[in-house]
C-alpha cells in the first residue's frame, strides 16, 4: 500500500477519551457470536469485550467487532470518503485484506428511530474500523477511522484499546503509526493515549497534484518502554 495513514478527519475532532470509572460493555444476544474473532496469528481479536471500558460519551448500544470483508468495502469506503479529504481508495482496503492484515469493523446496534449510514444488510451502524500491519515485535496502525456521526464519542480510543490489547496478545512490544502533520485533532488523540512523536517522514502523503505533506511518526510502547525509529 503506497500511502498508509492513521488519523482522523482534520475538520472534525476525533473520538474523545474515556474518563471516569469503567463500566460493563452492553451486550445483545444476537451479537454474542461476534464478540470475539479468530486472531490472525494467535489468540483472539480482541480479547473478550467485557475487558474494555465503553466510552462514557457514547450512547449505550450493543457493539461488537467484526472482520472486514470484500462485501463490506462499499460501506467502508463511503465512511472513508466522508471522513477524509485524502481517503484511501477501495484498492488500499482490498490490498490489506488480500495481504491478511488485521482489518476489523466496530458495529453497533441502531436505536429506535435511527437510520444507520451507510446502510448495512443487518441494519446496524458501522461505527468505525481499523487496519493494522503486524511486524516483528510490533504492530503498525495503518488506518483508524470513526464514522463522522459518531465522532467525539470515544470510539477512536475504544478501538485503540482493542488494538493495544490484541497487539500485546501477539507479543508486540510497540505500536507505530504515521499521521499527517496538519491533522492536529488526531495527533492530540494519540498523544493523550500515550503515543509520542519520534520522527518525521518528509513528503510522505499526497496533498495535491504538485505537493506532498510530511508525516509525523508516532510510537507507543506496550511493555513500558519507548522506542525510536
N, C-alpha and C positions, 0 to 999 in steps of 0.2 A: 504494500500500500504506500502510495507516494507521500501523502500528507496526513499522517495520523495526527489527531488532536484531541485533547481532553480539555473541555472548557464549557462554559455556559454562555448563553446569549448575552452579549455585551449590553444590549438595550434593555434587558430585564434582569433584575438581581437573581442570583442563584437561590436554590433552596436553602433556608436558614438552618442553623444547627439546633439540635435538640437540647433543651435545657430543663433542669428540674429532675425529679426522680423518674426512673424508668418505669414504664407501665407495660402490661402484657400486650402482645400483638393480637388484635382482633382476629378471630378465626371464623371460618364458614365451612360447613361440612363439604360443600361442593368443591372447595379449594384445597382440602387436606392433601390430596394426592399430588398437588403441585408445590407443596410447601418445601420439599427438598428434592433436588435433582441430582442425577449422577454426575460425579466430578469428571473433569477432563483427564486427570491422571490418577488421583486417589482421593478418597473422602467424598464429601457431598458438597453441592452448591446450593445455597450456602449451608451452614450448619442449621439445625432446627431453628425456625424463625422466631420461636419464643425466647431465643437468647438475644435478640436485637430489640432495643427500645424503639417504639414507634414515635415519630416526631410529634411533639406536643402541639405544634402549629397545625397539623393535618386533621381534617375531619375524620372521625372514626369510620373506617370501611375495611372490609375483609381484603387482604392483599396476599400476593404470592409472587415468587419469581418463577418465570417460565423460560425455557430455552428459545432463543430467536431462531426461526427457520426461514427458508426461502419464501414460504407462504406469508410471512409477516412483513416482508420488505417494503411493500407498498405503504402500509401504515407507518412503519418505522421511518421511511423516507419522507412521508408527509410531515411527521413531527420534526424531523431533522431540518427540512426546508423552512418550517415556521419558526424555528429557534435560532437559526444562524444566517448571517449574510454570506458566509462561505461554507455551505454544508457539504458533508460527504455525499458522494454520488452513490446510487444503488450498487455500482461495481465495488466500491470500497467495502460495503457491508457483505456483498456476495463473496469477495475475496477472503474476508475474515472468516466467514462460515466455512468456505472450502479449505482454508488453512487449519481449521479445527480450533480457532481461538475461542476462549470463553466469551460468549455473547448471550446476554440474558435480558429479559424484559421484566419490569416491575408492573404487575397487573393489579387493578383494583376493581372491586365491585362498584357498580353505579348505584347512587342513591335514587330514591323515587323522584321522578321529575327531571333527572339529569339525562342529557343526550350525549353520551361519550363521543369524543372526537380524537382521532379518526375512528370511524365505526369499525367494530370488530364483530365477527360472526357470533361470539359469545356474549355480546352486549356489555362487555367490561371496558374500563378505561385502560389505555396504555399510559401509565403514569410517567414512565421513563425507561431508560435502557442503558446498558454499558457494554463495552467491548474491551477486552484486555488481551495481552500477549504474554504468556509465561516465558521466563528465561531461566538461566541458571541462578538459583538463589534469589530471584527477583521476579516481579510482575510489572509489566508496563501497561498503564491505563491509556488506551487509545481514544476512547470516546465515552463521555458521560453526559447524558442529556436528560433533562426533565421537560416533559410536555408543558408548554407555556402556561396553560390554565392552572397548572399545579405547582408552578414555581412559588418561592417564598413560603413553602410549607414544610421544608426539612427533608424532602425526598432525596436530594443530592447527597446529603450527609448520611442518610439511611443506606443508600447504595454504596457509599464509601465504606460504611461499617461492614456491610456484607462482603465487599471485595477484600477488605483487610482480613476478615475472619477466614474467608476461603483461602486467601494467599498464605496465611500462617499455616493453614492445614496442609498446604502443598510444600511447606518447608521454606517458603520465601522469607528472606531477611529484609527486603525493602520493596517499596512501591515507587515507581517512576512515572512521570508524565511530562508533556510539553503543553504549554498554554500560550496563546497569543499575548504578546507584550501589552497590547491595548485592552485586553479583557480583564479590567480591574475587578469586576464582581467575582469572576471565577478565581482569580489569584487570591482575593481576600478569603473566599471559601476554603481554599486549600491551605492557606496559611493558618487559619483558625483551626483547621483539622489537625495540623501538626506538620504539614509539608514545609520544607524550606527551599529557597532558591539556591541552586548550586551551579548555575551556568546559563549561558545564552547561546542559541544557535542562530547565527545570522542568516537572514533571508530564507527562513525555513518554511513559511507559509505564503501562499499566493495572496496578493492584496488586490491587484488589478492586472491588466494585460502587460503592464510595464513595471509594476512594482511588487515587492515582496516584503513580508513583515517578519521581524525576529520572533523567535520562540524562547520563552523562559523555561528552563529545565528545573523541575522540582522533584524532591526526593523525600520519602517518609521511611524512617527506619521502623521495622516491625519487631525488632528484637532488642530495642533500647539503644541502638546505635544509629548514627547518621553517616552516610557515605558521601563520597564526592564523585563527580563524573570523571 
